[in-house]
Structures are given as C-alpha cells and as structure tokens.
Amino acid sequence: MAQVEATTERIIAADAEKVFDALADYTGTRAKLLPEHFSEYEVREGGDGAGTLVHWKLQATSKRIRDCLLEVTEPTEGQLVEKDRNSSMVTTWTVTPAGEGKSKAVVTTVWDGAGGIGGFFERTFAPKGLGRIYDAVLAKLAAEMER
C-alpha cells in the first residue's frame, strides 16, 4: 500500500489567529464551511480545537462514502490535526501569517491507499477530487473571514 496525499491552500485576507479560531470552532463556524460532500455532521465531544471528537460522512464520489470519526489535536501553534478512528486518514490544517492582515491556510490529507490497479486509480484521481472538496471549504472560510 502506498500513501496517498491531497493538499490545497489559500491566502485569506484575515489575521491568522482569527482564521485558526474559525477552523477550530467545530460547534459553530466549521459546520458552515462544509460543502454538500459532507453529511451527518455531529460534534460528539468538545467542540473547540484539541479534544474535539467530530463525526461526518464524506462523499467523495457518487459511489464512495467514507464514515469519519475524527479526533482533533493541536500539535503545534496554528495547526489542527484530525485523525480518523475509522481509517488511516489524517487531515492537517495549518494556518500561518502571510503578510499584513493576511494568512495562509493549508490543508493536507494523507491515507494508506489500496494496492494494485485500484490503488493506481486512487493515487491518480483521489487527490484531485479531495483537493477540490477542500478548496471549496477554504473558499467558504475565506468568504466567512473576509466579510
């Protein structure tokens, strides 16, 4: 099995600390940022950054639905890590300053891909699809922060 990785990023016209706080707010802002690919969103524990346990279903394609139960940690300042209890998937959100009143938000998801021909297609197409999904999240985050 090879590791599969999808990364996307966006410059947001808002202070990095405010952007991070919005991402870490699982009971408020985060739910508003999710596009139609996410369903059954539920905060089960916590709700603000580290210590949060959140559930959702992620529908990457019409046939591929992943049931996610994510434990949230904050290993370093400006970083949220969502580790799925149901799979090898780990999503890392990193927010850093990017000049006066701006921040850079980067989201990277990694997981253990399938082997064989299925794994080839997964490594080829899944990162692009997941990148589009998270680009939509970052676009909604930017719209929320820049109004």
KAVEN-V805616 format. One line per field, one symbol per residue. ss: DSSP state (A for helix, B for strand, O for the rest). psi: psi as a letter, one per 20 degrees, with the letter a starting at -180 (. if undefined). burial: I if it has 16 or more other C-alpha atoms within 10 Angstrom, else O. A space follows every 10 residues. Layout:
# KAVEN-V805616
ss = ???
psi = ???
burial = ???
This chain:
# KAVEN-V805616
ss = OOBBBBBBBB BBOOOAAAAA AAAABOOOAA AAAOOOOBBB BBBBBOOBOO OOBBBBBBBO OOOOBBBBBB BBBOOOOOBB BBBBOOOOOB BBBBBBBOOO OOBBBBBBBB BBOOOAAAAA AAAAAAAAAA AAAAAAAAAA AAAAAOO
psi = pqpqppqqrq ppmqphhggg hghinhiegg hiipaiiprk ppphqcincp iqoqqrponh rhioppopop pprnhrpjpp poppiiajpp pppppqqlao jqqppppppq rorrrbhghg hghghghggh ggghhhghgh gggghj.
burial = OOOIIIIIII IIIIIIOOII IIIIIIIOOI IOIIOOIIIO IIIOOOIIII OIIIIIIIII OOOOOOIIII IIIIOOOIII IIIIOOOOII IIIIIIIIOO OIIIIIIIII IIIIOOOOIO OIIOOIIIOI IIIIIIIIII IIOIOOO
